[in-house]
Amino acid sequence: MKTLHMSIGPVQSFVSQARRTRDLWAGSFLLSFLTGHAMVQILKEGGGIIFPRVHDPEGGLPSAISDDLLQKIWEVQDAESDSSEGPFVGSLPNRFQAKIPEHLPPDRIVGAVRRAWDQVAQAVKEKAFPRGLPPAAEEIWKRQVRNFWEVTWAMGEEPDLLNRRKYWRSHIPPEEPGDKCTLTGNLQELSGMIRAHERKEQDAFWEMVRRKGQLSPFDLQENERLSAIALIKRLYPQVAKRALGWELPNQARNFPSTAYLAAMPWMLSRGKTRPKQASRMTQAARRAGIMDSEHPAFQPKEVDPGFYKLEGSVFFSSNLVRDHFWKEPGKKEADEKDQEELKKALSQLTDEGKEPPSPFYALLLMDGDRMGELLKRGAEKVSEALGRFTQTVSKTVGDKQGYTVYAGGDDVLALLPLKQGLPAAVQLQKQYREAFSAVDVSGEISAGLVYAHYKAPLQSVLKSAHQLLDDVAKNECGRDSLAIRVWKGGGPVWTWACPWEKVLRGSGTPETHLEWAADQMRNQQAYSSSFFYHLRTRIEPLEPMGRKEEDESFYPEMIQRLMVAEYMRGDREIPREQAEEQMEALLPISLEYWRDEQKRIQQRRFQTEGVLIARFLATEGREEP
């Protein structure tokens, strides 16, 4: 046997080029699907996968396969599957290590990836262009489909071989001329026409695609002009049986929007406590031409199930008063009376606007720390630990009302309602440590958590999450840390990071200092805007005295006394003991902490970012329009 290292790319650019959550999920799952075909080819040729652990090396195949996606691909290839609904969460990383027989050339494994990709591409092509492509578009399609993926491999025992192999840069995509895709801006859009000179003809081409492909505005909007790659990513869920070999559930084909994720807890609450009003809103929405565009995994029985299928943006009153909202693609014409009836129904559900849904959701990105070092010390144990961890992710995220976009190896990408983002991160961090502890290895994981307004551009939010994870949680905070950012309507406003030891309270509920502080602030009028402003202007500029031994105890005590004094200023009548208790809840999130190279936690200066994020969690961002 010989050792093979293989990766499929591009990864981040392909996945992150997403205008909506379905694009994000579809790109991630497609990468896992292609990796799965490479792995199945190896297993059927008598080889085995070393990293990640996806099968029992001592067991017989296919029963020894532990990964659901890999198992389904095997079954479809062997015609052992009835093509019913199958897995839809990407669970296989784009990079893996395997043992392959001496007689097996890596090009045969690469060929399996190419065949799987061609099958997906052909299914989408037949859907979008049932009568074939015009010659110019056919040329663009073939060029992009043929040259997009870079499958890199190396043979040998050294763990860094694949990284060294990538320095060769042997994959040089052809030049992409003409107008560019509105989703993947580096690729030419399919019509091949120049908009500056052929606007009408170009619009007619894409109208033809929508009409002949029977595509809804949710599949292809009027202002979208896509490349072959973007069109494949957008449409393959609609032809999953031909593209993948099995059907995808509605939950995948209609992945929840950011607005829906933000409104979900409010919807569940209102559906349970006010079912008649919720049903009334559902009927008003249908009369107003609002389409059912969401397909949640849950189906509560208290209310008309159509209530939970309405598009997420309809639950925010600011949308219903905009003329542009009613002119969006997919909206049916509705007269003013129907529009007013919907506004009235929503107003009743929100108590005349006093209890609206939060406009924020959570995007969680997690990545194992020092994975290269761990693999050098024992790839088999690390692979087993990651296999244990991966199998827990989807359930944990689902239990928090969230949706897993990707969970493979040491990486996690998930979307959740605002209040569930931090509890999910904490639970996954614990499960990661437990998975490694079970094989007697110390494993650490860092997380980037972005609380984003549902109207914030998804591509920008995802890019920010990657920067937050890599630059803040790992580099600035010293790994094994959590970094949080709040992204309001105008962009990112606050960033806070802390080693996990200082994030967690150690005992009690809630588990984190941030949530504890938010609970203390909730319904406390004493926490006025001026209090937070004065914390920033009067206390934040104060620096530690410079004597490390004294600063570790004296500086926090001094800061707490100053916070108590600021809290008790003015006409506020409050016992000092109560003020000290409340400031004690804020202190752990008011000091900067970081981990040095010896993994010792160091203390820096006072900062207000953590306090402001706690206040944001207390209000759930409802001060935002």
N, C-alpha and C positions, 0 to 999 in steps of 0.2 A: 504493500500500500504506500501511496505517496500523499503528501499533505498539500491541499489546494486552499488558497485564499482567494475569495472572489467578492466583487462588489458591483452593484448596478447603479448608475447615476445618469443624469444629475438628480440630486435629491432635494435639497432645500429650495432651489429655484422652481422645480417642477411642482412641489407640494404647496409652496407659499404663494404662487401665482394664482390667487383665489379671490374672486369677487364676492362669493357667498360661501356659507359653511359647507354646502354640498360639494363645491369645488375642492375645498380643503380636504374633506373626507375622501373624495373620489381619487385624488392624486395619491394620497397616502396608501389607500387600499390597493390601488393598481400596482404600486411598487412592491408591496408585500406579495401580491398575486404572482408577479413575474419572478420574484425570488423563490417562491414556492415551486414553480416549475423547474427552476434550476436544481433545487433540492430533491425533488421527486426523481429527476433524471439520474442523479447520483445514487439515490437509494435503489432504484431499479437496476442500476448497473453493478450493484454489489458493494457500493461504498457506504459511508456513514457520515452524519453531520456531527462535528465536534462542538462547534459554537454557532448559534445557541443550541441548547439541548432541546430537541424537538422529537426525540424518540429514544426508547430504551435500547441501547446497543446490544443487549443480551437477548432481547425479545424478537419474535418473528414479525415480519411485515405483512400487511400494514397495521396489524393490531397493536404493534409497539409504538406507533406514532401517537404522540401526546398533544400535538398542536392541531386544533380544529381545522384551520385553513389548509394545512398540509394534508391532513386526512381527506378532506373533500376533494382536493386536486387529484390525489391518488385514485379515489373512487370514480371520479368522472372519467379519468383516462382509462380505467379498467371497465368502464360501463357498468359499475356496480352501484351507481347512484341513479335515483329516479328523477334527478334534476329539480327536486323540490327546493324550497328555500334553504340556503346555506349560510355560512359565516359571512359577516360583513365588516368585521373589525380587523384592521391590519395588525398582524401579530408576528410577522417575520421581518427582521431587519434587512436592509439592503446589502448588508455586508456579513459574510459568514465564512467559517472555516470547516473543511471537510477532509476525510480520508477517502481517496479514490483508488480503484485498481490501477495497476501499472499500464494495462492495455487501454484505459479510457482517456482519450485526448480531451483536454478542456474545451476545445472547439465544439465538441458534441454537446456539452452542457450549455455553452453559449447559444448553440442552435436551438435548444429547447426554449430558452428565453425568447429568442426571435420568433419562433413559431407561435408561442403564446401571445406575444404582442401583435403579430400579424392577424391572429384570430380575432382579437379585440378590435383592431383597426378595421377589419373587413366587416364586422357586424355593424359598426357605427356607420361605415360608408354606405352599406346597403340601406340603413335606416334613413340617413340624411339625403342620399342621392339614389333613390330606387331606380332611376333610369340612367344612371351613370353620370360622371362628371364631364364638364366641357374640357377640351384638350388642355387649355392653359391651367385650369384647376387640377386636372389629373397629374400634370407634371409636378405641381407644387406638392400635392398630396404624397406622391411617391418619394419625392426628395426628403420631405420632412419625416415621414414614417420610417424610411430606410435609415436615416442618419441621426435620429434623435438620441437613442440610448447609447451609452458608453458602458460596455461590460468589461471590467478590468479583472485580470487574474494573475496570480503568481504561484510558483511551486517552491516548497521548501519548508524548513522547520522554524526559521526565524519569525517571531511574531510581527515584526515591522516590515515585512517584505512588501505588503500591499501598499503601504505608504510610500516606500521607495519606488515601487513600480509606477505610481501615479505621477512622479516627477518627470516621466518621459513625455507626457502630454502627446500621446500618439493619436488621440482622437481629435480630429480637426473638422468640425461641422462645416458644410459648404456655406458660402455667403447667402444671406437672405435679402433679396432686393425688394423694391416696391413698398406699398403701404404695409404697416405692421399691424399685427393682431391686437385687438383691444384688451386682451387678457394676458397673453404672453408677448410682451412688447418687443422681443428680439426676433420674432418669427414673422414671416410674411403672411398676411391674411389670404384666404383661399381663392378669392375671385381672381386675383392677379391684376386687378384694375387699379388705376391711379385715381384716387378720389378727387384730386384737384381738377382733373380733366374728364372723369367718367363717373361722376357722382350718381346720376340717375341709373346708369347701367349697373353700377356696384350695388345700389340699393335694391334693384330688381333681382340681382343674383341672390341676395340674402333673403328677400321675400319669397323667392322660389324655393329656397331651402326650407324655410318655415312652413310653406304650404305643402310641398310634396313630401316632406319628412313628417308632416303632421306634428309639428313641434309647438308646444305652448310657450307663452311669454316667459314662463319660468325655466324653460329649456334654452331658449335663445331670444333675448330681448331685441327690440327694434334697433337699438343703437350698438349692437354687438356685431363685430366682424372678426371671425375667429380663424386661427391657423388650424391645420389638421390636428396638431397635438392638443390644442385647447378644445376643439370640437369632440375629439375622442374622449377626453377627460370629462367633458360636460354630459355626453350622451350615453356612454357605455352602461350606466346603471339602468337606462330605459330598455336596453336590449341584452340584459345580463345573461339570459339563458343561452343565447348564441355566443356572446362575448366570453363569458366565464365558464359556462357549463351548468349553471344553476341560477335560480331566481333569487333576487334580493328582496327582503321585506320592505314594506312601505316606509318604515323608519329610515332605511338607508336611501331609498330613491327620493325621499322628500326629507332630507336631513333638516333638523330644526334650525330656523333662522336665528340670528343674534337677538332680534326683537322678541322672538318667542321664548328664548332662553331667559331673557330678562323678566318677562311677564309671567313665566310659568308658576312660580310659587303663589303669586297673587291670584292667578287663574284657578289653581287648585283650591285655594282658600275660598274664593268667591263661589266656585262651583259647588262646594260642600255646604257653605253657610247660607247662600242665597240662590238656590237652584232655579227658582221661578224667574228671578231677574236675569240670571245667566241664560236661561232658555229664551227669554224675551229678546235679549241682545242677539242671540244666534239667529232668530227669525228676522230681526231688523237688518242684520248684516246680509243675510241672503237676499232680502228684498232690495238692498242697496247695491247688490252686485258683487259683494265680497266673496272671493273664491275660497274653497277649502284647500289650503296649500300645505298644511302641517299634518303629520301622522305620528302622534306621540306613542311611546311604548305603553303608557298607562291608559286605562279606559275606566275612569270612575263612573259609578252607576247613578250618582245623585242627580245628574243633569243630562240634558240633550248632548250626546257625544259630539255633535257638530260644533259645540262651543269650544272644544279643545282642538279642533281642526282648523279654526279660523286663522288667517295669517297673523303673525305676531304684532305687526305694526298697527292693527286696528284697535288694539287695547290702549293706545296712547292718544289722548284727546288732541294733542298738538298736531297729529297727522290729519285728523278728520276735519280740521278747520282750514287746511291748505288746499287750494284749488288743484295744485299739482298732484296731490295724492290721488284725486279722483280721475286724473288723466293718465296715470301710470299704465304700462302695458299689462293686460290681463284683467283690468277693471272693466266691468260691464257698465253701460250707461245707467245712471240712476238719477231720478229727478230730485229736486231740492227737498221735497217732502220726505222721501225715503232717507236722504242723507240726514235730515234733521231728526228723524225718528231714531236713527242709529246713534247720533250724538246724545240724544236724550237717554237712550238705554244705557250707554256707557257712563253717562253722568250719574245715573242712579246707582250703578254698580260701584262707582268710586266715591260715593257720598258727596256728590257735587264737587268732585275734584279734591276732596280732603284726604282720600286714601287711594291714590293712584298706584299702579305697579312701579317698581323700581325700574329705571331705564338702563340699568347696568347688568352685565353678565361677567363671568369669570373665564379666562383662558389660562389653563394650567399646562406648563411645560416642565418636565423633569428629566434629569439625565444623571446616570451613575458617575461617581468621581473616581479618578485614577484607574480607569478600566484597563488601560494598557499595562500598568504595573501589576494589577491583580492577575491578568491573563498570563503574564510571564511566570508568576509564582504557582499557578495551578489552573489551567484552562478548564479542566474537567469539573472541578468543584464550582468554579465561577459560572460555568454554563448551567450546571444543575441548579444553582441558586437563582439565576435569572429566569430559568424555566419555571421555578416555583413562584417567583414574583409575578411574571407575566400572566399566569393563570388566575391571579387574584384581582387584576386591575379593573377589568370590565365590570365585574360585580360590585367592587367598591365604588366606582364612579356611578354606576347605575343606582346603587343604594342612596347616593347623594343627589338623585334626580338629574345626573349629568349624562353626557354622551362621550364615549371614548372614540377619538379619531384614530389614534394609533397606540399600540402597546406591544412593543417587541424588543427583546434584549433588555437594555437598561434605559430605554427611552419611553416616555409617556407624553401624549398630547391629548388633552380632554377639554371639553366645554361644559360649563356648569352654571346654574343660577348663582347670583352674587354671593349669597350667604353660605353656599355650600363649597365654594372654592377652597377656603382655608381648611375646613375640616377634612376635605378630600385629600389635600396635600399632606396634612398631618398623618392621616391613616395610611396613605401610600408610603410615606417615609418609614413608618413603623413596620409595615409589611416587608419593605425592602431589607431593612436591618434583620428582621426575623428570618427571611429567606436565606441570607448569608450566614446568620448565626447557626442555622440548622446544618450547615456543612462546615462549621468551624472556621469561617472566614469573616473578617471584619469588612462589611460593605457600607459605603456611604453614598448618599444621593443628594443632589442639590435641586432646587426648584425655582422657577420664575412664574409668578402669579400676577396677571394683569387684570384689573377690574376696569372694563372698557364700556363706554357708552355704546349702545347698540347701533348708533349711526356712524361710529368711527370706522374708517376704512379697514376691512379685515386684513388686507395685506400689510398695512402699517402696524396694526396691533400685533400680528404674528412676528413681524420683524423686530418690534420692540421687545416681545417676550424672549426671543433668541438673544438679543443684546443684554437683556436683564439677567438671563440665566448665565451666559458666558462671561460677561464683563463684570457684573455686579456680584451675583451670588458666588461664582467660582473664583474670579480673579481678585476683586476688591475685598470680599468677605472671607476668602480663604477656603472655599468649598465646604461641603456638608452644611449648607446654609440655605435659607429661604430669602428671596428678594421679592418685594411686592411693589407694584406701580399702579397708580390710579390714572386712567386716561379719560378725561372728560370731553365735552363736545369740541373744545378747541385744541385738544392734544393732551400729552402727559403733563401732570401737575405735581405729583408727589411720588418719591421713591424711597423705600425703606428696606434695609436688609439686616439680617441677623443670623448668627449660627443657630442651629436647631436647638441646642441646649438652652439658649436664652429666649427662644421663641416659646418653648413649652413651659407651663407652670409647674409641672412635676406631679401635681395631684389635683383632684377636683374637676368640676365642670363649670365653664368650658375649659378646654385643654390649653389654650394659648393666652398669653398676656394681652394680645390685641383684642381678642374676643371678650376677655374679662373687662378690659377698659371700655370697650364699646357698650357692654351691658351696664356699666356704671354710668355712662353718659346718657344712655337712652332715657328719655323723659326727664332729664335733669336740666331745667332752665338755667341753672347757675353756670353751665358751660356755655357762655355766650361767645359770640364771635370776637368781642373785644378781649376776652380772656386768652384765646389762642393767639390773637395778634400781639398782645403784650408778652406772652411767652416767647414769641419769636424775636421781638424787638428789644426786650429787656434782659432776657436770660440767655438766649442762644449765643450772643456774642461773647459770653464769659468763657474763658479758656481754663483748663486745668492748671494747677499751680506749677507743674513741672517735676514734682517729687513723686515718683511712681508709687512708692509704698504708701504715702499719705493720700495720694489721689484716689487710690482704689476704695478707700473708705470715706475720706473727708469730702471729696468732690460730690459723690452721690448724696451724702447727707446735706451738704450745702445747697445743692440743687433742689432737693425736696423741701427744705425750709423756705427757699425763695418761691417755689411753686405754691406752697401753702399760703404764704404772705400775699401773693398775687391773687390767689383764689378768694381770699377774705377781704379784698379791697372794696371800697365803696360802701354802699348801704346794705350789703348782704349780711344778714344775721344768720350765722351758722356756728355751731360749736366747733372749737378748734380740733377736738378729737375726730369729728366727722370730716373736716377738711383734710386732716392728716391721712385718714383712711382712704379718702378718694384720691389724694395725690400719690399715695403709696401704690395704687392701682396703675397710675400713669407712669411712674418712674421707670419700670423695666423697659418700656418702649420709648423712653425719652433719652436714653444714653446709647451712643454708638458702640457696637461691639464688632470685633473681627477676630479671625483665627490666624496666628502666625505660622511660619513654616514648620515649627515643632508641634503644631496643632493645639497650642495654648490659646485660650481666649483672652484677648486684650480689650481694654476699655478706652474709648476715646471721649469726645466731648458731648455736651447736651445738644440735642436737635429736636425739632418739632415735627418732623415728617411722620414718625410713628404715631404721635398723638393725633395729628390731622387725619391720618388714615383710619384710626380707631373711631374718630368722630364721623367720618364718611361711612363706616360700617354701621354705626349707630343709627344714622339717618337713612341708610341704604341709597345714598345719593339722590334723594328725592327733591333736594333743593335745585337739582338740575332741571332746565326746561325740557 
